Amino acid sequence: MGLWDDLEEFLATRLEQFLQANPQLQILVLLEQVRAEEERTQATLNHLRLEEKELYQQILSTAQEIQKWFERKEKAQAGGRTDLAQAAAEQEVQLLTQGNQLWSRKSEVIHQIQLQEELLQKLTPRRQELEARQQATQTPPTTRPLKDDLEARFQRWEVDQALEDLKRKMGR
């Protein structure tokens, strides 16, 4: 395992050095990371909003059940059926407990939604800033010597190779 760790550390160091030497590629990598985080955050937010709606429906349904058992308890008491009244009261308490748990979960989901929205509000300007920096670093093509073009092509290839190596190692 030590060899793989050393290799991974070496490649990560080389990639970091390469990215520092090529700020336009560093911006591209950062931009891709922010975009991916933004997508994950939006997907989480969508999932949480759906869960919030489902919990709301479950809370309403539970409230209706509580009302039904409360009325049954009242009828049984009025009819002198204490056995049924007690069973209905137990059912009502069980449903109240379930409703409280659902309400607590809904509050937790609402809090998570707020956190995800705040994160998204931070990520979006960061992505826009990186996109602007990327646009600023992109220079229009000029007539550069063939050697410079070859150098740039090799650098892109080396970055691609280093990224592929990291991806393979991360996937192991």
Secondary structure, 3 states (H helix, E strand, C coil): CHHHHHHHHHHHHHHHHHHHHCHHHHHHHHHHHHHHHHHHHHHHHHHHHHHHHHHHHHHHHHHHHHHHHHHHHHHHHHCCCHHHHHHHHHHHHHHHHHHHHHHHHHHHHHHHHHHHHHHHHHHHHHHHHHHHHHHHHCCCCCCCCHHHHHHHHHHHHHHHHHHHHHHHHHHC
